[in-house]
Amino acid sequence: MLIGAHVSPAGGPAKAVERGVERGCRAIQIFNQNPRAWKPRDYSDEEVAAFREAMDGSDVDALLIHAVYLLNCASDDEDIRAKSLRSLISSLRAGAALGAHAVVLHPGSAKTGDVGEAIARAGATIREALAESDGCPLHLENTAGAGGTLGRSFEELAALVDAAGGDERLGVCLDSCHLLASGFDVRTPSGVAAALDDCVSAVGLERIGSLHLNDSQTPLGSNRDRHAAVGAGELGADGCAAFLGDPRFDDLPCVLETPGPDGKGPDRDEIALAVALRERGRAGPD
């Protein structure tokens, strides 16, 4: 498992590698554009070359690009869907240029509308984005279940994959906080195994492509997406160890998106804690 953190790409993507190295990361995740603006960010040939050189000279082995939260591929507003499409295409093209493991996407929200129709709209948008890009996988992230967000269940993730055409580039990203908040009790090895069995049954093991390790400020089934530091929330150290310990996750990148001690994301100590909890989880009960 490649454990790491979401880091800032300010100054160019090579700087993100530098920040990952400072934290002891084996994987990093970035936004490829300003998360508060719609304008896509295209990397120059020089930036791409500098990034690849930085990766080659580091212990960082995987990059995830997180599509910004403005996107709603399921929106019934044609303008929002068009902007979402342009941004998603840009993220996938950036992922291909940088050699990213995948782009991670929150599939969207039906808001108060019909979920089936929203899944169809999201699927059509995702299908077009894949057709307009090449090479980089796209991982649909499970959600905490607030409001009309899509991806609250493995069945919804499977429906989204099907609606998007079932492309082999499509996978899923499993977030530990979102799993707990949406009602999956992943605080024990047996609970993680049961949830993962359900996921495999719905989407297939081959589509489980990346992980987010986040503790949860809110309890099981809260449907609220509130991240906490590793071991400091409702999952606790035991729950985080259980999540990290399932052998079916062995080869995946796992990124922390926690607030960190200064509100700027995980630090080196939290990454080291996650690595230790991974070893504890793999060792099994005492």
JOQUI-V147021 format. One record per backbone hydrogen bond with DSSP energy under -1.0 kcal/mol. CO is the residue of the C=O (numbers start at 0). NH is the residue of the N-H. E is the energy in kcal/mol with one decimal. If there is no record, write none. Layout:
# JOQUI-V147021
co: {CO	CO}
nh: {NH	NH}
e: {E	E}
This chain:
# JOQUI-V147021
co: {1	2	3	4	8	11	12	13	14	15	16	17	19	20	25	25	26	27	28	29	33	43	44	45	46	47	48	49	50	51	52	54	61	62	63	64	67	71	76	77	78	79	80	81	82	83	84	85	86	87	88	89	90	91	92	93	94	101	102	103	104	107	109	113	114	115	116	117	118	119	120	121	122	123	124	125	126	127	129	136	137	138	139	145	147	150	152	153	154	155	156	157	158	159	160	161	166	168	170	171	171	172	173	174	175	176	177	178	179	179	180	183	187	188	189	190	191	192	193	194	195	196	197	198	199	203	204	206	206	209	210	211	214	215	218	223	225	227	228	234	235	236	237	238	239	240	245	246	248	251	252	253	254	255	258	259	266	267	268	269	270	271	272	273	274	275	276	277	278}
nh: {253	25	255	28	11	14	16	17	18	19	20	21	24	23	60	61	4	63	6	65	36	47	48	49	50	51	52	53	54	55	56	57	27	100	29	103	70	74	80	81	82	83	84	85	86	87	88	89	90	91	92	93	94	95	96	97	99	64	138	66	140	149	112	117	118	119	120	121	122	123	124	125	126	127	128	129	130	131	132	102	170	104	172	148	109	142	156	157	158	159	160	161	162	163	165	164	169	137	139	208	209	141	211	178	179	180	181	183	182	220	222	185	191	192	193	194	195	196	197	198	199	200	201	202	203	206	207	171	208	173	254	175	227	233	221	225	216	214	231	238	239	240	241	242	243	244	248	249	251	1	210	3	212	5	264	262	270	271	272	273	274	275	276	277	278	279	280	281	282}
e: {-3.4	-2.9	-2.4	-1.7	-2.4	-1.3	-1.2	-1.8	-2.3	-2.1	-2.6	-2.1	-2.5	-1.4	-3.0	-1.0	-1.3	-2.5	-2.8	-3.1	-1.8	-2.3	-2.4	-2.4	-2.2	-2.5	-2.2	-2.3	-2.6	-2.3	-1.4	-1.7	-2.3	-2.9	-2.0	-3.0	-1.4	-1.7	-2.3	-2.3	-2.4	-2.6	-2.5	-2.3	-2.3	-2.6	-2.7	-2.1	-2.3	-2.5	-2.5	-2.4	-2.5	-2.1	-2.3	-2.5	-2.9	-2.2	-3.5	-2.7	-2.7	-3.0	-2.7	-1.9	-2.7	-1.9	-2.2	-2.8	-2.8	-2.1	-2.2	-2.8	-2.6	-1.9	-2.2	-2.4	-2.0	-1.6	-1.2	-2.1	-2.6	-2.8	-1.9	-2.1	-2.9	-2.2	-1.9	-2.5	-2.3	-2.3	-2.3	-2.4	-2.6	-1.8	-2.7	-1.7	-1.9	-2.4	-2.8	-2.3	-1.2	-1.9	-2.4	-2.3	-2.1	-2.6	-2.0	-2.8	-1.5	-2.5	-2.6	-1.5	-2.6	-2.6	-2.2	-2.2	-2.8	-2.4	-2.0	-2.2	-2.9	-2.3	-1.8	-3.1	-1.3	-1.4	-1.5	-3.4	-1.0	-2.1	-2.4	-2.4	-2.5	-3.2	-2.0	-1.2	-3.1	-1.6	-2.4	-1.4	-2.4	-2.5	-2.4	-2.5	-2.3	-1.4	-2.2	-1.5	-1.9	-1.9	-2.1	-2.4	-1.8	-2.1	-2.9	-1.1	-2.0	-2.5	-2.1	-2.3	-2.2	-2.3	-2.7	-2.2	-2.0	-2.2	-2.8	-2.4	-1.7}
